[in-house]
Amino acid sequence: MIDWVPVVFVTFKVLIFGTCMFFAIKWHYDQGKKKGMTKGALLRTGGKVVAAFMLALLGVLLFTFGLARMLGMDLSLP
C-alpha cells in the first residue's frame, strides 16, 4: 500500500510552485507592458525564466539522487 503523506505533500508543492510561477511571470509581464516593451521581448524573457527554473530543478534533482546513492540508499522501484 502506498504511503499517502508524500503524495499529498508533493502534490501540494507542485500546486504552490505552479501558482507562484504563474503569478510571478504575470507580474513581470504586466510590468513590461507598463514600460512599453514589445510582446516578443516579454515572451522571450518569460521563456528564459522558465528555462532557468527547469535547469535549477534538474540540478537539484540530480544532486539529490547523487547524494542518496553516495549514502547507500536504495532508489529502485519495487
C-alpha positions in Angstrom: 0.0 0.0 0.0 1.3 3.4 -0.9 2.0 5.9 1.8 -0.3 8.9 1.3 1.9 11.6 3.0 4.5 12.0 0.3 1.8 12.0 -2.4 -0.1 14.8 -0.6 3.0 16.9 0.1 4.4 16.6 -3.5 1.0 17.4 -5.0 0.7 20.4 -2.7 4.3 21.6 -3.5 3.7 21.3 -7.3 0.4 23.3 -7.0 2.0 26.0 -4.9 5.1 26.3 -7.1 3.0 26.3 -10.2 0.7 29.0 -8.9 3.6 31.2 -7.7 5.4 30.8 -11.0 2.2 31.8 -12.9 1.8 35.0 -10.8 5.5 35.9 -10.9 5.5 35.6 -14.7 2.2 37.5 -15.0 3.5 40.3 -12.7 6.7 40.7 -14.8 4.6 40.6 -18.0 2.4 43.4 -16.7 5.4 45.4 -15.6 6.9 45.1 -19.0 3.7 46.3 -20.6 3.8 49.4 -18.4 7.3 50.2 -19.6 6.3 49.7 -23.3 8.3 46.6 -24.1 7.2 44.5 -27.1 5.3 41.3 -26.7 8.1 39.3 -28.2 10.7 40.6 -25.7 8.4 39.8 -22.8 7.7 36.3 -24.1 11.5 35.7 -24.6 12.2 36.9 -21.0 9.4 34.7 -19.6 10.8 31.7 -21.5 14.3 32.4 -20.2 12.9 32.5 -16.6 11.1 29.2 -17.1 14.2 27.6 -18.7 16.4 28.7 -15.8 13.9 27.4 -13.3 13.8 24.0 -15.0 17.6 23.8 -15.2 17.8 24.6 -11.5 15.1 22.0 -10.7 17.1 19.4 -12.8 20.3 20.3 -10.9 18.6 19.9 -7.5 17.1 16.5 -8.6 20.5 15.2 -9.8 22.2 16.4 -6.7 19.6 14.7 -4.5 19.8 11.4 -6.3 23.7 11.6 -6.4 23.8 12.2 -2.6 21.3 9.4 -2.0 23.4 7.0 -4.0 26.6 8.1 -2.2 24.9 7.5 1.1 23.9 4.0 0.0 20.2 4.5 -0.2 18.2 2.1 -2.4 16.4 4.1 -5.0 15.0 1.3 -7.1 11.2 1.0 -7.5 9.6 -2.2 -6.0 
